[in-house]
Amino acid sequence: MTDGTSGRYAAVRAAVIGTGLIGGSVLLRLADAGLDVVGWDPDPATRDRAQRRGAIAPATIEQAVADRDLVFLCGPLPTLPVTLARVAELTAPGCVLTDVGSTKVEVAEAAARLGLTDRFVPGHPMAGAESSGMTAASPTLLAGAAWVLCPASGAATDAFRWLTGLLVELFGARVVPMSAPAHDSVAALASHVPHLLAGALAGATQRAPLRDAVLALAAGSFSDGTRVAGTPAERTANMLLGNRDRVLHELAAVRAFLDGLAAELRADDAPALIARYAEARAARSALLDRRFDGQALDFPAGGDHDAEVTWLRGLGDAGGHLTGCRIGPDAVSYTAWLPVAD
């Protein structure tokens, strides 16, 4: 990823609706890349902060999305379906729409009800920080991030292809194609439950009689384990409530494993405790030592795209990602990476 772009996206006119941490970072990165990009936020003070950072931030959403080729929806999770409907009314049918919300089923279903699946691609960059707002935004925050996109069959695949190429070229993204339900199930364990665990550990510490002594001794394990507890509480609540059923399902599995650890500790069963931690260590080792094999695959540019979408979703479900998407007159070519089996 480099500053400026001379590729097929150089002339793209983009808008970012909602310029908090993620939206602000998208805005700053696109501006650094030399795109014609504007940002809008309902909060005048946030718009002022965007302007002080060199961004164009018009006063109205109508001004922001006028004549745009691409709009990122980056507001709070509960607002996305309404914002999607509003932006769709204000933009041309050829304008590609995407979002950055941490859950996907609700907004994907809203797009289907609104008849927008041909140009709305649900998205979620897997990056962030415990700080918030435009003041914390950075043009490098999303550099190289795993960025989930949810392809739909039919004409929507064209928007997915185009957006995949843009995210790879401008953000260095590793695009992970998944269905919206698969994303929400995976994100529950990969992202949402960790917020619950971090909140529980930090909350118990806050209530501990010797809280200050605990904090005095806290080192890397405590700091790493509670980092996301520093996320703004409203943002965390929106995320958890937006994926409630899946989060509770995965939390039950975590609790079962934790109950097993507790039972083995009560029983003074060292071999069982060691075996359970060896199992846990295997997942941690797999995270740190992942290796990938590359592959290239072509699909016809036209047609119903069902085989293409099935392959894309299977790639994401298998832990793979895309680092390239070239669209030709007759074929689309993907560069994909799949994890090597342990």
C-alpha positions as CSV (number, residue, x, y, z in Angstrom):
1,M,0.0,0.0,0.0
2,T,1.4,3.4,-1.0
3,D,0.3,7.0,-0.9
4,G,-1.5,8.0,-4.0
5,T,-2.9,5.6,-6.7
6,S,-2.6,5.6,-10.4
7,G,-4.6,2.5,-10.9
8,R,-8.1,1.8,-11.9
9,Y,-9.5,3.5,-8.8
10,A,-7.7,6.8,-9.2
11,A,-10.8,8.6,-10.4
12,V,-13.2,7.1,-7.9
13,R,-15.4,9.7,-6.1
14,A,-16.1,8.4,-2.6
15,A,-18.0,9.4,0.5
16,V,-17.7,8.3,4.1
17,I,-20.9,8.6,6.3
18,G,-20.0,8.6,9.9
19,T,-16.4,9.7,10.7
20,G,-15.6,8.1,14.1
21,L,-12.6,5.9,14.6
22,I,-13.2,3.5,11.6
23,G,-15.0,5.9,9.3
24,G,-12.4,8.6,10.0
25,S,-9.6,6.2,9.3
26,V,-11.3,5.2,6.0
27,L,-11.7,8.9,5.1
28,L,-8.0,9.7,5.9
29,R,-6.7,6.7,4.0
30,L,-8.7,7.5,0.9
31,A,-7.6,11.1,1.0
32,D,-4.0,10.1,1.4
33,A,-4.4,7.9,-1.7
34,G,-5.5,10.9,-3.7
35,L,-9.1,10.1,-4.2
36,D,-11.9,12.6,-4.3
37,V,-13.4,11.8,-1.0
38,V,-15.7,13.6,1.5
39,G,-16.8,12.7,5.0
40,W,-20.1,13.5,6.7
41,D,-21.1,13.0,10.3
42,P,-24.4,14.1,12.0
43,D,-22.3,15.7,14.8
44,P,-21.0,19.2,13.8
45,A,-18.1,19.0,16.2
46,T,-17.0,15.8,14.5
47,R,-17.2,17.4,11.1
48,D,-15.1,20.3,12.4
49,R,-12.5,17.8,13.6
50,A,-12.4,16.1,10.2
51,Q,-11.9,19.5,8.5
52,R,-9.1,20.3,10.9
53,R,-7.4,17.1,9.8
54,G,-7.6,18.2,6.2
55,A,-10.7,16.3,5.1
56,I,-13.6,17.8,3.2
57,A,-16.7,17.6,5.4
58,P,-19.9,19.2,4.0
59,A,-22.8,20.2,6.2
60,T,-25.4,17.8,4.8
61,I,-25.6,14.2,3.9
62,E,-27.1,15.2,0.6
63,Q,-24.0,17.2,-0.3
64,A,-21.7,14.4,0.9
65,V,-23.1,11.6,-1.4
66,A,-24.0,13.7,-4.5
67,D,-22.4,12.2,-7.6
68,R,-20.4,9.6,-5.7
69,D,-19.2,6.2,-7.1
70,L,-18.7,4.6,-3.6
71,V,-20.2,5.3,-0.2
72,F,-18.9,3.7,3.1
73,L,-21.6,3.6,5.8
74,C,-19.7,3.9,9.1
75,G,-22.2,5.1,11.7
76,P,-23.3,3.3,14.9
77,L,-24.5,-0.3,14.2
78,P,-28.2,0.3,15.1
79,T,-28.4,3.2,12.6
80,L,-27.1,1.3,9.5
81,P,-30.3,0.0,8.0
82,V,-31.9,3.5,8.1
83,T,-28.8,5.2,6.8
84,L,-28.5,2.6,4.0
85,A,-32.1,3.4,2.9
86,R,-31.4,7.1,3.0
87,V,-28.1,7.0,1.1
88,A,-29.7,4.6,-1.5
89,E,-32.4,7.2,-2.2
90,L,-29.7,9.9,-2.7
91,T,-27.3,8.1,-4.9
92,A,-27.4,6.7,-8.5
93,P,-28.1,3.0,-9.1
94,G,-24.4,2.5,-10.1
95,C,-23.0,3.8,-6.8
96,V,-21.5,1.0,-4.8
97,L,-22.5,1.0,-1.1
98,T,-20.8,-0.8,1.7
99,D,-20.6,-0.6,5.5
100,V,-18.1,-1.4,8.3
101,G,-20.4,-2.7,11.0
102,S,-19.3,-5.5,13.3
103,T,-22.4,-7.6,12.5
104,K,-23.8,-8.4,9.1
105,V,-27.1,-10.2,9.1
106,E,-29.3,-7.3,10.1
107,V,-27.9,-4.9,7.5
108,A,-27.8,-7.6,4.8
109,E,-31.5,-8.4,5.4
110,A,-32.3,-4.7,5.3
111,A,-30.5,-4.4,1.9
112,A,-32.5,-7.4,0.6
113,R,-35.8,-5.8,1.7
114,L,-34.8,-2.5,0.0
115,G,-33.8,-4.3,-3.2
116,L,-30.2,-3.1,-2.9
117,T,-28.3,-6.4,-3.1
118,D,-27.1,-5.5,-6.6
119,R,-24.9,-2.7,-5.2
120,F,-24.7,-3.0,-1.4
121,V,-21.8,-5.2,-0.2
122,P,-21.9,-5.8,3.6
123,G,-18.4,-5.3,5.0
124,H,-16.4,-5.5,8.2
125,P,-12.7,-4.5,8.6
126,M,-11.2,-6.6,11.5
127,A,-9.3,-3.7,13.1
128,G,-9.9,-1.1,15.7
129,A,-8.7,0.4,18.9
130,E,-10.0,1.0,22.4
131,S,-10.0,4.8,21.7
132,S,-12.7,6.3,19.7
133,G,-13.7,9.3,17.5
134,M,-12.2,11.2,14.7
135,T,-9.3,12.4,16.9
136,A,-8.2,8.7,17.2
137,A,-8.6,8.0,13.5
138,S,-5.5,7.1,11.5
139,P,-4.9,6.6,7.8
140,T,-2.9,3.5,8.7
141,L,-5.3,1.9,11.2
142,L,-6.8,-0.5,8.6
143,A,-3.6,-1.2,6.6
144,G,-3.3,-4.9,5.9
145,A,-6.5,-5.7,7.8
146,A,-8.6,-8.8,7.3
147,W,-11.7,-7.2,5.7
148,V,-14.8,-9.3,5.5
149,L,-17.0,-8.8,2.4
150,C,-20.3,-10.7,1.9
151,P,-20.9,-11.5,-1.7
152,A,-24.4,-12.2,-3.0
153,S,-25.2,-14.1,-6.1
154,G,-26.2,-12.5,-9.4
155,A,-25.4,-8.9,-10.3
156,A,-24.2,-8.2,-6.7
157,T,-21.0,-10.1,-7.5
158,D,-20.0,-7.3,-9.8
159,A,-20.0,-4.8,-6.9
160,F,-18.1,-7.4,-4.7
161,R,-15.4,-7.8,-7.4
162,W,-14.9,-4.1,-7.8
163,L,-14.8,-3.4,-4.1
164,T,-12.4,-6.2,-3.5
165,G,-10.0,-4.7,-5.9
166,L,-10.3,-1.3,-4.3
167,L,-9.7,-2.5,-0.8
168,V,-6.7,-4.6,-1.8
169,E,-5.1,-1.7,-3.8
170,L,-5.8,1.1,-1.4
171,F,-5.7,-0.5,2.0
172,G,-3.6,-3.6,1.4
173,A,-6.6,-5.5,2.7
174,R,-6.9,-9.3,3.0
175,V,-10.4,-9.7,1.8
176,V,-12.3,-12.5,3.5
177,P,-15.4,-13.5,1.6
178,M,-18.2,-14.9,3.8
179,S,-22.0,-15.1,3.9
180,A,-23.5,-12.7,6.5
181,P,-24.7,-15.5,8.8
182,A,-21.2,-17.2,8.7
183,H,-19.6,-13.8,9.5
184,D,-21.8,-13.3,12.5
185,S,-21.1,-16.8,13.9
186,V,-17.4,-16.5,13.4
187,A,-17.2,-12.9,14.7
188,A,-19.1,-14.0,17.9
189,L,-16.1,-16.1,19.0
190,A,-13.3,-14.2,17.3
191,S,-14.3,-10.7,18.5
192,H,-17.6,-10.4,20.5
193,V,-17.1,-13.0,23.2
194,P,-13.6,-11.6,23.9
195,H,-15.2,-8.3,24.7
196,L,-17.4,-10.1,27.3
197,L,-14.4,-11.8,28.8
198,A,-12.4,-8.6,28.9
199,G,-15.3,-6.8,30.5
200,A,-15.7,-9.5,33.1
201,L,-12.0,-9.6,34.1
202,A,-11.8,-5.8,34.2
203,G,-15.1,-5.4,36.0
204,A,-14.2,-8.0,38.7
205,T,-11.0,-6.2,39.2
206,Q,-12.8,-2.9,39.6
207,R,-14.9,-4.4,42.4
208,A,-12.0,-6.2,44.1
209,P,-11.2,-5.0,47.6
210,L,-7.5,-4.8,46.7
211,R,-8.1,-3.3,43.3
212,D,-5.1,-0.9,43.4
213,A,-2.8,-3.8,44.5
214,V,-4.1,-5.9,41.6
215,L,-3.4,-3.1,39.1
216,A,0.1,-2.6,40.6
217,L,1.0,-6.2,39.8
218,A,-0.9,-6.4,36.5
219,A,1.5,-7.3,33.6
220,G,1.1,-8.4,30.0
221,S,-1.5,-11.1,30.6
222,F,-3.9,-8.7,32.4
223,S,-3.2,-5.9,30.0
224,D,-3.8,-8.1,26.9
225,G,-6.8,-9.8,28.4
226,T,-8.5,-6.5,29.3
227,R,-7.5,-4.3,26.3
228,V,-10.9,-4.2,24.6
229,A,-12.6,-3.4,27.9
230,G,-11.4,0.1,27.2
231,T,-13.7,0.3,24.1
232,P,-16.5,2.9,24.6
233,A,-19.3,1.1,26.4
234,E,-22.1,2.1,24.0
235,R,-20.1,0.7,21.0
236,T,-19.6,-2.6,22.8
237,A,-23.2,-2.9,23.8
238,N,-24.4,-2.2,20.3
239,M,-22.1,-4.9,19.0
240,L,-23.2,-7.5,21.5
241,L,-26.9,-6.8,21.2
242,G,-26.6,-6.8,17.4
243,N,-25.3,-10.4,17.5
244,R,-27.0,-11.5,20.7
245,D,-28.1,-15.1,19.9
246,R,-24.8,-16.1,18.3
247,V,-22.7,-14.4,21.1
248,L,-24.7,-16.3,23.8
249,H,-24.3,-19.6,21.9
250,E,-20.5,-19.2,21.7
251,L,-20.3,-17.9,25.2
252,A,-21.9,-21.2,26.4
253,A,-19.1,-23.1,24.7
254,V,-16.5,-20.9,26.4
255,R,-18.2,-21.3,29.8
256,A,-18.2,-25.1,29.3
257,F,-14.5,-25.1,28.7
258,L,-13.9,-22.8,31.7
259,D,-16.1,-25.0,33.9
260,G,-13.9,-27.9,32.9
261,L,-10.8,-26.1,33.9
262,A,-12.4,-25.2,37.2
263,A,-13.6,-28.7,37.9
264,E,-10.1,-30.1,37.2
265,L,-8.6,-27.5,39.5
266,R,-11.0,-28.4,42.3
267,A,-10.2,-32.1,41.8
268,D,-6.4,-31.3,42.0
269,D,-6.2,-33.2,38.6
270,A,-2.9,-32.0,37.2
271,P,-2.9,-34.3,34.1
272,A,-6.4,-33.2,33.0
273,L,-5.5,-29.6,33.6
274,I,-2.3,-29.9,31.6
275,A,-4.2,-31.7,28.7
276,R,-6.9,-29.0,28.6
277,Y,-4.2,-26.2,28.5
278,A,-2.4,-28.1,25.8
279,E,-5.6,-28.1,23.7
280,A,-5.9,-24.3,24.3
281,R,-2.3,-23.7,23.4
282,A,-2.7,-25.5,20.1
283,A,-5.2,-22.8,19.0
284,R,-2.9,-20.0,20.1
285,S,0.0,-21.6,18.3
286,A,-2.1,-21.9,15.1
287,L,-2.9,-18.2,15.3
288,L,0.7,-17.2,15.6
289,D,2.2,-19.7,13.1
290,R,-0.3,-19.7,10.3
291,R,1.1,-20.6,6.9
292,F,-0.8,-20.1,3.6
293,D,-0.6,-21.6,0.1
294,G,-1.6,-19.4,-2.8
295,Q,-3.9,-20.2,-5.7
296,A,-5.3,-18.4,-8.7
297,L,-8.8,-19.1,-10.0
298,D,-10.8,-17.6,-12.9
299,F,-14.5,-17.3,-13.4
300,P,-16.6,-16.1,-16.3
301,A,-17.2,-12.4,-16.1
302,G,-20.9,-12.9,-17.0
303,G,-23.5,-15.5,-16.0
304,D,-25.3,-16.1,-12.8
305,H,-22.1,-16.3,-10.7
306,D,-23.4,-19.0,-8.4
307,A,-20.3,-21.2,-8.7
308,E,-18.1,-18.1,-8.0
309,V,-20.0,-17.1,-4.9
310,T,-20.0,-20.7,-3.6
311,W,-16.2,-20.8,-4.0
312,L,-15.8,-17.4,-2.4
313,R,-17.8,-18.2,0.7
314,G,-16.1,-21.5,1.0
315,L,-12.7,-19.8,0.9
316,G,-13.7,-17.5,3.8
317,D,-15.2,-20.4,5.8
318,A,-11.9,-22.3,5.4
319,G,-9.9,-19.4,6.8
320,G,-8.7,-18.1,3.5
321,H,-8.6,-14.6,2.0
322,L,-8.1,-12.7,-1.3
323,T,-5.2,-10.5,-2.2
324,G,-6.1,-9.8,-5.8
325,C,-9.1,-9.5,-8.1
326,R,-8.6,-8.6,-11.8
327,I,-11.7,-8.0,-13.9
328,G,-11.3,-8.6,-17.6
329,P,-13.9,-8.5,-20.5
330,D,-14.4,-12.2,-20.4
331,A,-13.2,-13.4,-17.0
332,V,-12.4,-12.4,-13.4
333,S,-9.2,-13.6,-11.8
334,Y,-8.8,-14.0,-8.1
335,T,-5.6,-14.4,-6.1
336,A,-6.4,-16.5,-3.0
337,W,-4.6,-17.8,0.0
338,L,-5.7,-20.9,2.0
339,P,-4.2,-21.9,5.4
340,V,-1.9,-25.0,5.3
341,A,-3.2,-27.8,7.5
342,D,-1.4,-28.4,10.8
